[in-house]
Amino acid sequence: MEFFGLFAFVLTIGLIGLPDEVKKLKREISNIKRREGYLKKEVLAMAKMLVDLKGRDCMIKFEELPMGIASNRVKCNIIDVDEEWIKFTVTNKKGEKVTKITRLEKISEVEIDG
């Protein structure tokens, strides 16, 4: 009988801090959702600007390197853009034109060649 009383006491002590942890996690989730919404707006704004650059040569700087690209800065020609993706061509080391498709979130900077 004493064992059950001790067990209930330990369980109660362990659960006392639980509501605080739940509140903290809810706050973190709402912050993440807010940041995600902000990033989505940024990406949509970038997509609208990049649509005007279709067919032009640009220098794109990536936060994350797309597969097959050796540098985080690459000179390319923009072929197509939508809300999430960009399609562009780059010239590889062999001098061949290669078409790549990557997410807009990976782009950190765009310079327009004159």
Backbone bond lengths (Angstrom), bond angles and torsions (degrees), N, CA, C in turn:
res aa  C-N    CA-C-N  psi(-1)  N-CA   C-N-CA  omega(-1)  CA-C   N-CA-C  phi
1 M - - - 1.446 - - 1.529 110.20 -
2 E 1.316 116.37 -41.58 1.457 119.61 179.24 1.528 111.10 -64.01
3 F 1.333 115.22 -31.79 1.460 120.03 179.60 1.530 110.68 -61.70
4 F 1.318 116.83 -43.37 1.464 120.52 179.70 1.526 112.02 -65.66
5 G 1.310 116.31 -38.08 1.462 120.56 177.00 1.517 111.46 -64.98
6 L 1.333 117.11 -42.20 1.456 122.14 178.03 1.532 110.33 -65.93
7 F 1.328 115.67 -41.77 1.461 120.64 178.49 1.530 110.74 -61.81
8 A 1.330 118.09 -45.40 1.465 122.32 178.72 1.525 111.00 -62.37
9 F 1.341 116.57 -39.56 1.460 121.13 178.78 1.530 110.77 -63.34
10 V 1.327 117.82 -46.86 1.464 122.26 -179.85 1.534 110.17 -64.17
11 L 1.319 116.74 -41.65 1.469 121.20 178.78 1.527 110.77 -63.12
12 T 1.306 117.85 -41.90 1.462 121.94 178.98 1.522 111.13 -64.80
13 I 1.314 117.22 -44.04 1.471 121.52 178.99 1.535 109.82 -62.12
14 G 1.313 116.58 -40.09 1.460 120.78 -179.93 1.513 112.89 -67.41
15 L 1.318 117.91 -31.74 1.462 122.01 -177.68 1.523 113.55 -87.08
16 I 1.320 118.50 -10.48 1.465 121.23 -178.67 1.531 110.86 -60.87
17 G 1.315 118.63 -42.21 1.462 121.79 -178.62 1.519 113.73 -82.05
18 L 1.309 118.13 -5.65 1.460 121.50 -176.49 1.531 113.92 -62.92
19 P 1.319 120.66 -44.61 1.468 119.06 178.97 1.531 113.28 -59.30
20 D 1.328 116.98 -34.97 1.464 119.81 177.98 1.528 110.51 -65.60
21 E 1.316 116.54 -40.69 1.460 120.82 178.47 1.529 110.73 -65.09
22 V 1.332 116.69 -39.84 1.469 120.88 178.94 1.523 109.92 -63.72
23 K 1.318 117.55 -43.20 1.463 121.22 178.22 1.523 110.73 -62.12
24 K 1.331 116.47 -42.40 1.460 121.18 179.53 1.532 110.65 -62.49
25 L 1.327 117.16 -44.23 1.471 121.00 178.99 1.530 111.37 -65.05
26 K 1.332 117.11 -40.40 1.468 120.03 177.57 1.523 110.84 -62.23
27 R 1.322 117.01 -40.53 1.460 121.73 178.23 1.537 110.48 -63.50
28 E 1.330 116.44 -43.19 1.461 120.14 178.80 1.527 111.47 -64.16
29 I 1.315 117.12 -40.09 1.465 120.99 178.65 1.519 110.43 -64.14
30 S 1.326 117.66 -43.07 1.464 119.33 179.24 1.528 111.23 -65.51
31 N 1.328 118.22 -36.01 1.468 121.36 176.39 1.522 110.89 -64.75
32 I 1.325 116.90 -42.20 1.471 120.72 178.69 1.516 110.39 -63.91
33 K 1.327 117.58 -43.67 1.466 120.82 178.99 1.521 110.75 -62.36
34 R 1.318 117.27 -39.81 1.463 121.61 179.43 1.531 110.04 -64.24
35 R 1.356 116.27 -46.22 1.466 120.26 178.81 1.520 111.41 -63.47
36 E 1.324 116.62 -39.89 1.459 120.91 179.57 1.523 110.64 -63.04
37 G 1.321 117.12 -41.51 1.461 121.06 177.22 1.518 111.44 -63.77
38 Y 1.337 116.58 -39.44 1.458 121.09 178.29 1.525 110.35 -64.80
39 L 1.339 116.76 -44.26 1.463 120.28 179.24 1.520 110.67 -63.82
40 K 1.316 117.57 -37.81 1.465 120.97 179.25 1.530 109.67 -62.36
41 K 1.332 117.09 -40.34 1.459 120.45 178.15 1.524 110.70 -65.13
42 E 1.343 116.75 -40.19 1.465 120.58 177.74 1.516 111.31 -61.64
43 V 1.328 116.40 -44.25 1.461 121.13 -178.88 1.524 110.41 -65.11
44 L 1.315 117.83 -40.23 1.462 120.84 178.14 1.525 111.21 -64.67
45 A 1.331 116.59 -39.50 1.462 120.08 177.49 1.527 110.16 -65.23
46 M 1.331 117.74 -40.96 1.460 121.26 178.04 1.522 110.18 -64.17
47 A 1.316 117.20 -40.63 1.464 120.80 179.72 1.523 110.68 -60.85
48 K 1.326 116.53 -41.97 1.469 119.79 179.14 1.522 111.18 -62.87
49 M 1.339 116.92 -38.61 1.465 119.80 179.01 1.525 111.31 -71.16
50 L 1.328 117.10 -39.06 1.456 120.60 -177.82 1.529 112.70 -70.83
51 V 1.322 117.45 -26.06 1.466 120.07 177.23 1.525 110.03 -58.77
52 D 1.326 116.67 -36.64 1.461 120.73 179.32 1.530 112.36 -69.84
53 L 1.327 117.61 -15.98 1.463 121.58 -177.45 1.526 113.25 -97.45
54 K 1.327 117.62 9.04 1.470 120.16 178.34 1.519 110.08 -56.91
55 G 1.330 115.66 132.11 1.452 120.90 178.34 1.513 114.56 84.92
56 R 1.327 118.18 -2.31 1.465 121.39 -179.04 1.520 110.43 -103.34
57 D 1.338 114.81 154.22 1.458 120.88 175.77 1.522 109.17 -84.17
58 C 1.336 115.51 134.51 1.464 121.79 -178.44 1.525 109.62 -139.79
59 M 1.310 115.07 162.67 1.458 122.07 171.16 1.527 105.49 -109.73
60 I 1.328 116.63 117.31 1.461 121.55 -178.18 1.519 108.93 -108.61
61 K 1.333 115.10 133.89 1.466 121.23 175.44 1.526 107.22 -108.53
62 F 1.326 115.68 128.72 1.458 121.43 -177.05 1.523 111.16 -104.43
63 E 1.340 116.41 143.33 1.458 121.34 170.78 1.525 109.18 -76.44
64 E 1.328 115.63 -43.32 1.458 122.43 176.62 1.514 107.55 -119.33
65 L 1.314 117.17 133.42 1.460 120.72 -177.57 1.517 111.15 -73.86
66 P 1.334 117.86 128.94 1.459 120.50 171.05 1.529 109.62 -68.77
67 M 1.307 116.98 157.78 1.462 121.64 -179.86 1.525 110.19 -58.64
68 G 1.315 115.88 135.14 1.455 121.04 174.69 1.512 115.10 84.77
69 I 1.327 118.17 3.14 1.459 121.14 178.04 1.522 107.49 -110.93
70 A 1.334 115.78 126.20 1.463 120.45 -172.17 1.525 113.37 -84.91
71 S 1.316 118.70 -24.12 1.458 121.75 -175.07 1.520 109.63 -119.61
72 N 1.337 116.06 155.78 1.467 117.90 177.21 1.530 111.69 -81.92
73 R 1.344 117.85 -9.03 1.469 122.78 173.33 1.520 108.09 -116.77
74 V 1.318 116.50 127.71 1.454 119.42 -176.43 1.536 109.95 -140.45
75 K 1.326 115.44 137.68 1.458 120.72 175.23 1.521 107.04 -86.66
76 C 1.316 116.35 127.92 1.462 119.77 -174.57 1.524 111.02 -147.37
77 N 1.321 114.32 171.91 1.452 122.95 174.71 1.522 106.52 -118.48
78 I 1.324 116.66 123.47 1.466 121.20 -177.60 1.521 109.39 -79.13
79 I 1.316 116.06 125.37 1.466 121.76 179.82 1.524 111.11 -96.30
80 D 1.347 116.07 -49.88 1.459 119.72 -176.23 1.519 109.94 -152.37
81 V 1.337 116.04 153.51 1.473 122.52 -179.48 1.515 108.12 -143.55
82 D 1.337 116.85 138.40 1.460 120.43 167.59 1.526 108.85 -130.50
83 E 1.321 118.66 -160.81 1.460 121.25 -174.01 1.528 113.09 -68.14
84 E 1.335 118.44 -24.19 1.459 120.77 -175.42 1.522 113.84 -123.55
85 W 1.317 118.81 -24.17 1.457 122.52 -169.45 1.518 112.46 -124.28
86 I 1.332 115.65 154.72 1.456 122.07 172.28 1.530 107.57 -130.64
87 K 1.328 114.84 137.14 1.458 121.52 177.24 1.522 107.16 -114.25
88 F 1.343 116.44 127.39 1.458 120.36 -175.91 1.522 110.04 -147.27
89 T 1.337 115.72 161.32 1.460 120.20 175.56 1.518 108.93 -112.76
90 V 1.328 114.80 142.26 1.460 122.50 175.77 1.522 107.61 -129.39
91 T 1.323 115.27 158.61 1.457 120.66 175.27 1.522 107.54 -101.30
92 N 1.342 116.32 123.44 1.470 119.62 -178.54 1.528 110.74 -82.85
93 K 1.325 116.40 -176.71 1.463 121.51 -176.97 1.516 112.82 -62.84
94 K 1.323 117.56 -26.70 1.467 121.77 179.78 1.530 112.29 -83.27
95 G 1.330 116.92 -2.49 1.457 121.04 -179.40 1.514 113.59 86.35
96 E 1.325 117.14 9.34 1.458 121.54 -179.95 1.524 110.08 -90.86
97 K 1.332 116.00 142.37 1.464 120.10 175.85 1.529 108.16 -82.29
98 V 1.327 115.11 128.95 1.456 122.04 -178.71 1.524 107.72 -122.65
99 T 1.326 116.62 133.78 1.459 121.55 178.15 1.526 108.94 -94.28
100 K 1.324 115.52 131.80 1.464 122.40 -179.58 1.520 109.22 -124.88
101 I 1.331 115.16 150.60 1.457 122.25 173.91 1.520 106.85 -128.75
102 T 1.324 117.07 128.68 1.467 120.69 179.97 1.528 109.70 -144.70
103 R 1.325 115.20 164.13 1.464 120.93 179.89 1.531 110.06 -77.18
104 L 1.311 116.38 144.81 1.463 121.65 179.84 1.528 111.99 -64.26
105 E 1.332 117.72 -27.41 1.460 121.03 -178.38 1.521 112.21 -62.34
106 K 1.330 117.15 -22.47 1.467 121.07 -178.14 1.526 112.18 -80.60
107 I 1.335 117.72 -11.68 1.465 121.96 -177.79 1.525 109.21 -88.71
108 S 1.332 115.15 131.77 1.472 118.66 178.45 1.526 111.79 -109.00
109 E 1.335 117.81 -23.61 1.460 120.17 -174.64 1.523 109.96 -157.77
110 V 1.333 116.50 146.45 1.462 122.40 176.95 1.518 108.33 -133.93
111 E 1.356 116.22 127.30 1.458 121.71 173.39 1.514 107.46 -112.22
112 I 1.324 116.17 135.16 1.455 121.07 -178.88 1.522 108.60 -94.79
113 D 1.330 116.16 125.69 1.458 120.94 175.42 1.520 108.41 -77.91
114 G 1.312 116.33 136.63 1.466 122.23 -178.09 1.438 111.80 -74.18
